[in-house]
Amino acid sequence: MAGSPNYSRYLFGNQYFRKPQNMNINTSASIYYLLQGFGVLLWWGLLFVWPESRELFRMGSDDTVLLSFWLPDIVFLAFGSIAAGVLSFVEHQYKAIVAWFVTGLVTYATMYTFSYALMNDSGWLGVVFMAPATLWSGVFAIGVSSIGDRMFRKSAEASTGWILFKTFSQIVVVWSLILVVFPYLIVWAERRIGISQFEFPFQIPVSVVLFVLASIPGVWSAIVMSKFGEGTPLPMDHASNFVVEGPYAYVRNPMAVSGIGQGITVALMWGSPLVLIYALMGSLIWQLIFRPLEEEDLEKRFGDEFVHYRDSVRCWIPRFRKYLTAEDAKTAE
């Protein structure tokens, strides 16, 4: 509001404060880090106030190993997360440093817990809780680091055949990791914990059919992006041209829609509640972090052309009629 005092000046000083560039990401990151920080404090409070709860997270034959983490967890992870949340909210220039510090902490703790669980076959529930924290801390650290200009780069000029080859090579690698390797590891951990898996009639054939249907928009989008956009789905090898052909004429993010659908069908195939959560987390990560970064880059590169498209075509829900550019719409009239 004009004329209102800038309280951040008194808290941080002008040299440490700058105008927010992407408040959606910063606000989301702030909420996450604050929840993580207070969540860690509440978790340790639960362990000390209700000793019986330690049985769920015990590492080894007694509580010694588990409880030995209380001091670094509270001092560094809990208060570090809270600090990252506050700094992200006010757009402090040190927000990315603290966010990456927290990410390093939670990643180390996750890998230590996972290594201990492998060697002693205990503490698997801690792994299940820590792994998503590592993922979310990392992606929000990326989001608040303002690396959009370095993340999105146009693909070098090449033949359509070469671009298609690169695109489908990326698809093979990404699908193998996200839809095969990671779900397998999640199911493996799920079974170690003893989480029940669900079943339904014709589970495998139904899941396979749904997977194929969910994959069609993704493959179609990849071909369209390669041919018309002259680039690949990889942000650092991105399309050179603005694409509104094929599935992009009906929904803004057909690849993301396809990927979430694939993840859900993989969860159905395994009958895995945790893989289902993993798939839904993917949609939230895209929505809260990578979509705003990508759309900020597209608006910089294509200006009003992209703004008109963004305002006309929804992100997740396809429209029934094909999108027309502003120029095509005037011609049609």
C-alpha positions in Angstrom: 0.0 0.0 0.0 1.4 3.4 -0.9 2.7 5.3 2.0 2.7 2.3 4.4 6.0 1.7 6.2 8.3 -1.1 5.0 8.8 -3.0 8.2 11.3 -5.4 6.5 13.7 -2.4 6.3 13.9 -2.2 10.0 14.2 -6.0 10.5 16.8 -6.7 7.8 18.1 -3.5 6.3 17.8 -2.5 2.6 21.0 -4.3 1.7 19.6 -7.7 2.7 16.1 -7.3 1.3 14.8 -7.3 -2.2 11.5 -7.3 -3.9 9.9 -10.8 -4.3 10.3 -12.2 -7.8 8.0 -15.2 -7.5 5.8 -15.0 -4.4 4.0 -18.2 -5.2 7.2 -20.3 -4.8 8.5 -18.3 -1.9 5.2 -18.5 0.0 4.9 -22.2 -0.6 8.5 -22.8 0.4 7.9 -20.7 3.6 4.8 -22.7 4.5 6.7 -26.0 3.9 9.8 -25.1 5.9 7.8 -23.8 8.8 5.7 -26.9 8.9 8.8 -29.1 8.7 10.5 -27.1 11.5 7.6 -27.2 13.9 6.9 -30.8 12.9 10.3 -31.8 14.0 9.8 -30.1 17.4 6.4 -31.7 17.8 7.8 -35.1 16.9 10.6 -34.9 19.5 8.1 -33.6 22.0 5.9 -36.7 21.3 8.9 -39.0 21.8 9.8 -37.5 25.2 6.3 -37.0 26.5 5.0 -40.4 25.3 7.9 -42.9 25.5 5.7 -45.7 24.1 5.8 -43.9 20.7 9.5 -44.6 20.4 8.8 -48.2 19.5 7.5 -47.1 16.1 10.8 -45.4 15.2 13.3 -47.4 17.3 16.7 -48.1 15.7 18.2 -51.2 17.3 17.3 -53.0 20.5 16.9 -49.9 22.7 16.2 -46.1 22.5 19.9 -45.0 22.6 20.5 -44.5 18.9 17.1 -42.8 18.2 17.4 -40.4 21.2 21.0 -39.5 20.4 19.7 -37.4 17.5 17.6 -35.0 19.6 20.1 -32.2 20.0 21.3 -31.8 16.3 17.7 -32.3 15.1 16.3 -29.6 17.2 19.1 -27.1 16.9 19.9 -27.5 13.3 17.0 -29.2 11.5 14.1 -27.7 13.4 15.3 -24.2 13.9 17.1 -24.2 10.5 13.8 -25.1 8.8 12.0 -22.4 10.7 14.7 -19.9 9.7 14.4 -21.0 6.0 10.6 -20.5 6.2 10.9 -17.0 7.6 13.6 -15.9 5.2 11.7 -17.3 2.2 8.6 -15.4 3.3 10.4 -12.1 3.4 12.6 -12.7 0.3 15.8 -12.3 2.3 18.9 -12.8 0.1 20.1 -15.6 2.4 17.0 -17.7 2.0 18.6 -20.0 -0.6 21.7 -20.6 1.6 19.6 -21.6 4.6 17.3 -23.7 2.4 20.2 -25.6 1.0 21.7 -26.0 4.5 18.5 -27.6 5.7 18.4 -29.8 2.6 21.9 -31.0 3.3 21.0 -31.8 6.9 17.8 -33.8 6.1 19.5 -35.6 3.2 22.4 -36.7 5.5 19.9 -37.8 8.1 17.9 -39.7 5.6 20.9 -41.5 4.1 22.2 -42.4 7.6 18.8 -43.7 8.6 18.5 -45.7 5.4 22.0 -47.2 5.8 21.2 -48.2 9.4 18.0 -49.8 8.3 19.7 -51.8 5.7 22.4 -53.1 8.1 20.1 -53.7 11.1 16.6 -54.2 9.5 15.1 -51.6 11.9 14.0 -48.0 11.6 12.3 -48.3 8.3 9.4 -46.1 9.3 11.9 -43.3 9.9 13.2 -43.8 6.3 9.6 -43.5 5.0 9.1 -40.2 6.8 12.6 -38.8 6.0 12.7 -39.5 2.3 9.8 -37.2 1.4 11.3 -34.5 3.6 14.6 -34.8 1.6 12.7 -34.5 -1.6 10.5 -31.5 -0.6 13.4 -29.7 1.0 15.5 -30.1 -2.1 12.8 -29.0 -4.6 11.9 -25.9 -2.5 15.6 -25.0 -2.2 15.7 -25.1 -6.0 12.6 -23.0 -6.1 13.9 -20.2 -3.9 17.3 -20.1 -5.5 16.1 -18.0 -8.5 17.8 -20.3 -11.0 15.2 -20.1 -13.7 17.5 -18.3 -16.1 20.0 -21.2 -15.8 17.5 -24.0 -15.6 15.7 -23.1 -18.9 17.9 -23.0 -22.0 16.9 -23.3 -25.6 17.9 -26.4 -27.5 20.7 -26.0 -30.1 19.6 -26.0 -33.7 19.5 -29.6 -35.0 17.5 -31.8 -37.3 14.1 -33.1 -36.3 15.4 -36.6 -36.2 18.2 -35.8 -33.8 15.8 -33.8 -31.5 13.3 -36.8 -31.5 16.2 -39.1 -30.6 17.2 -36.9 -27.7 13.6 -36.6 -26.6 12.9 -40.3 -26.5 16.3 -41.1 -24.9 15.2 -38.7 -22.1 11.9 -40.4 -21.9 13.5 -43.9 -21.5 15.8 -42.7 -18.7 13.2 -40.6 -16.8 10.4 -43.2 -17.0 12.8 -45.9 -15.9 13.7 -44.0 -12.8 10.4 -42.4 -11.9 8.0 -45.2 -12.9 10.1 -48.3 -12.3 13.1 -47.9 -10.0 11.6 -45.4 -7.4 8.3 -47.3 -7.1 10.1 -50.6 -6.6 12.2 -49.1 -3.8 9.1 -47.6 -2.2 7.2 -51.0 -2.3 10.3 -52.7 -1.0 10.4 -50.4 2.0 6.6 -50.6 2.4 6.9 -54.4 2.8 9.7 -54.1 5.3 7.4 -51.9 7.5 4.4 -54.2 7.0 2.1 -51.7 5.3 -0.8 -53.7 3.7 -1.2 -53.5 -0.1 -4.6 -53.4 -1.7 -6.0 -55.7 -4.4 -8.9 -55.6 -6.8 -10.2 -57.8 -9.6 -8.1 -57.8 -12.9 -5.6 -55.6 -11.2 -2.7 -56.1 -13.6 -4.6 -55.9 -16.9 -6.6 -52.9 -15.8 -3.5 -51.1 -14.6 -1.7 -51.9 -17.9 -4.5 -50.5 -20.0 -4.8 -47.4 -17.9 -1.0 -46.9 -18.0 -1.0 -47.1 -21.8 -3.9 -44.6 -22.0 -2.1 -42.2 -19.5 1.1 -42.5 -21.6 -0.5 -41.4 -24.9 -0.6 -37.7 -24.1 3.0 -37.7 -22.9 4.3 -39.4 -26.0 2.2 -37.2 -28.2 3.3 -34.1 -26.4 7.0 -35.1 -26.8 6.6 -35.6 -30.5 4.8 -32.3 -30.9 7.4 -30.4 -28.9 10.2 -31.9 -30.9 8.7 -31.2 -34.3 7.1 -27.8 -33.7 9.0 -26.5 -30.7 12.4 -27.8 -31.9 13.4 -28.8 -28.4 13.0 -31.5 -25.8 11.1 -31.8 -22.5 14.3 -31.3 -20.6 14.4 -27.7 -19.2 18.1 -27.3 -20.1 17.3 -28.4 -23.7 14.0 -26.6 -24.0 11.9 -25.9 -27.1 12.9 -22.8 -29.1 9.4 -22.1 -30.4 6.1 -21.5 -28.6 4.0 -24.7 -29.0 0.2 -24.6 -29.1 -0.3 -27.7 -31.3 -1.5 -31.2 -30.5 -2.4 -31.7 -26.8 -1.1 -28.3 -25.9 -4.1 -26.8 -27.7 -6.3 -28.3 -25.0 -4.3 -28.3 -21.8 -1.2 -26.3 -20.7 0.8 -29.2 -19.2 -0.1 -32.4 -21.0 3.2 -34.0 -20.1 2.6 -33.3 -16.4 -0.9 -34.6 -16.6 0.3 -37.8 -18.4 3.1 -38.3 -15.8 0.8 -38.0 -12.8 -1.6 -40.5 -14.5 1.2 -42.9 -15.1 2.3 -42.7 -11.5 -1.2 -43.4 -10.2 -1.6 -46.4 -12.5 1.8 -47.8 -11.3 0.5 -47.4 -7.8 -2.6 -49.4 -8.8 -0.4 -52.1 -10.4 1.6 -52.6 -7.2 -1.5 -52.0 -5.0 0.7 -49.6 -3.0 -0.6 -46.8 -0.9 2.9 -45.2 -0.6 3.4 -45.2 -4.3 0.0 -43.5 -4.7 1.2 -40.8 -2.3 4.5 -40.5 -4.2 2.5 -39.9 -7.4 0.3 -37.3 -5.9 3.4 -35.6 -4.4 4.7 -35.3 -7.9 1.7 -33.3 -8.9 2.2 -30.9 -6.0 5.9 -30.5 -6.7 5.1 -29.6 -10.3 2.3 -27.3 -9.4 4.0 -25.4 -6.6 7.6 -25.2 -7.9 8.4 -26.2 -11.5 5.3 -24.9 -13.1 5.7 -21.3 -11.9 9.4 -21.4 -12.9 8.6 -22.6 -16.3 5.7 -20.2 -16.9 7.9 -17.3 -15.7 10.5 -18.3 -18.3 7.8 -18.6 -21.1 6.4 -15.2 -20.3 9.8 -13.7 -20.5 10.5 -15.3 -23.9 7.1 -15.1 -25.6 5.4 -12.2 -23.8 1.7 -11.5 -24.7 1.5 -14.6 -26.8 2.0 -16.8 -23.8 -0.1 -14.7 -21.5 -3.1 -15.0 -23.9 -2.5 -18.8 -24.0 -2.1 -19.1 -20.2 -5.3 -17.1 -19.6 -7.3 -19.3 -22.2 -6.0 -22.8 -21.5 -6.2 -24.5 -18.0 -3.2 -26.1 -16.4 -4.7 -29.5 -15.5 -8.2 -29.7 -16.9 -8.4 -30.0 -20.7 -10.8 -27.7 -22.6 -13.2 -29.1 -25.1 -12.5 -26.7 -27.9 -9.1 -26.3 -29.5 -7.2 -23.2 -28.5 -6.9 -20.4 -31.0 -4.2 -17.8 -30.9 -5.4 -14.1 -30.5 -4.6 -13.6 -34.2 -6.4 -16.8 -35.3 -9.4 -15.9 -33.1 -9.7 -12.5 -34.9 -9.5 -14.2 -38.3 -12.2 -16.6 -37.3 -14.5 -13.7 -36.4 
